[in-house]
């Protein structure tokens, strides 16, 4: 159990000895630096230094009792809320970080991933900025069954929770009707189907953020994700998407 908690703290940016001390103090509730050093098996001088850093990071708090400084942890629930605030603030600044990168390199970036878990990561990547819009060209017929399960049971609820709308264009077929449902409104989704003879796409293209284009092949025999970060490519494909959407909703094809 302790090792699981220790690993979890490392995943949220605690250093190794910080995680050890946090768990020790959490169990003791209040303790002096000497007690913390003894129980954690960390040298006393090192313990003092780590404790001071943890106070600065708001992992520990300090009071004085009978002229002795004693320490307690910040409650895990409060700590979680603090991490969520920091994560939300960092997420809101992602566009500015991206601009700095674009200004420095001034060229698109391409990353290539294989394996089904990376495809799941692609979907998660579309959820980084709350309240945005995802635009996708899709063809669901070839999708791996494990990925179908993840898509409907995990990804879609997470997307709705983060208030991210999905505009989707896909070729019409018997199988694509499963994706088009009467609950589109509740799922924050708008779906446009185009005759398979007129429009065809192999698997999926996602347009999201301010400069991201994801190309995904997700059939069992060909599974990879290519992520391109390019403002020009993103904007070009968004224009094509919006033009098709207009044609088949408000434009002449809708009449």
Secondary structure in CASP SS format (residue, H / E / C, confidence):
PFRMAT SS
TARGET T0000
AUTHOR 0000-0000-0000
METHOD secondary structure of the structure
MODEL  1
X C 1.00
X H 1.00
X H 1.00
X H 1.00
X H 1.00
X H 1.00
X H 1.00
X H 1.00
X H 1.00
X H 1.00
X H 1.00
X C 1.00
X C 1.00
X C 1.00
X C 1.00
X H 1.00
X H 1.00
X H 1.00
X H 1.00
X H 1.00
X H 1.00
X H 1.00
X H 1.00
X H 1.00
X H 1.00
X H 1.00
X H 1.00
X H 1.00
X C 1.00
X C 1.00
X E 1.00
X E 1.00
X H 1.00
X H 1.00
X H 1.00
X H 1.00
X H 1.00
X H 1.00
X H 1.00
X H 1.00
X C 1.00
X C 1.00
X C 1.00
X H 1.00
X H 1.00
X H 1.00
X H 1.00
X H 1.00
X H 1.00
X H 1.00
X H 1.00
X H 1.00
X H 1.00
X H 1.00
X H 1.00
X H 1.00
X C 1.00
X C 1.00
X C 1.00
X E 1.00
X E 1.00
X E 1.00
X E 1.00
X E 1.00
X E 1.00
X C 1.00
X C 1.00
X E 1.00
X E 1.00
X E 1.00
X E 1.00
X E 1.00
X E 1.00
X C 1.00
X C 1.00
X H 1.00
X H 1.00
X H 1.00
X H 1.00
X H 1.00
X H 1.00
X H 1.00
X H 1.00
X H 1.00
X H 1.00
X H 1.00
X H 1.00
X H 1.00
X H 1.00
X H 1.00
X H 1.00
X H 1.00
X C 1.00
X H 1.00
X H 1.00
X H 1.00
X H 1.00
X H 1.00
X H 1.00
X H 1.00
X H 1.00
X H 1.00
X H 1.00
X H 1.00
X H 1.00
X C 1.00
X C 1.00
X C 1.00
X E 1.00
X E 1.00
X E 1.00
X E 1.00
X E 1.00
X E 1.00
X C 1.00
X H 1.00
X H 1.00
X H 1.00
X H 1.00
X H 1.00
X H 1.00
X H 1.00
X H 1.00
X H 1.00
X H 1.00
X C 1.00
X C 1.00
X C 1.00
X C 1.00
X C 1.00
X C 1.00
X C 1.00
X E 1.00
X E 1.00
X E 1.00
X E 1.00
X E 1.00
X E 1.00
X C 1.00
X H 1.00
X H 1.00
X H 1.00
X C 1.00
X C 1.00
X H 1.00
X H 1.00
X H 1.00
X H 1.00
X H 1.00
X H 1.00
X H 1.00
X H 1.00
X H 1.00
X H 1.00
X H 1.00
X H 1.00
X H 1.00
X H 1.00
X H 1.00
X H 1.00
X H 1.00
X C 1.00
X C 1.00
X C 1.00
X E 1.00
X E 1.00
X E 1.00
X E 1.00
X E 1.00
X E 1.00
X E 1.00
X C 1.00
X C 1.00
X C 1.00
X H 1.00
X H 1.00
X H 1.00
X H 1.00
X C 1.00
X C 1.00
X C 1.00
X C 1.00
X C 1.00
X C 1.00
X C 1.00
X C 1.00
X C 1.00
X C 1.00
X E 1.00
X E 1.00
X E 1.00
X E 1.00
X E 1.00
X E 1.00
X C 1.00
X C 1.00
X C 1.00
X C 1.00
X C 1.00
X C 1.00
X C 1.00
X C 1.00
X C 1.00
X E 1.00
X E 1.00
X E 1.00
X E 1.00
X E 1.00
X C 1.00
X C 1.00
X C 1.00
X E 1.00
X E 1.00
X E 1.00
X E 1.00
X E 1.00
X E 1.00
X E 1.00
X E 1.00
X C 1.00
X C 1.00
X E 1.00
X E 1.00
X E 1.00
X E 1.00
X E 1.00
X E 1.00
X E 1.00
X E 1.00
X C 1.00
X H 1.00
X H 1.00
X H 1.00
X H 1.00
X H 1.00
X H 1.00
X H 1.00
X H 1.00
X H 1.00
X H 1.00
X H 1.00
X H 1.00
X H 1.00
X H 1.00
X H 1.00
X H 1.00
X H 1.00
X H 1.00
X H 1.00
X C 1.00
X C 1.00
X H 1.00
X H 1.00
X H 1.00
X C 1.00
END
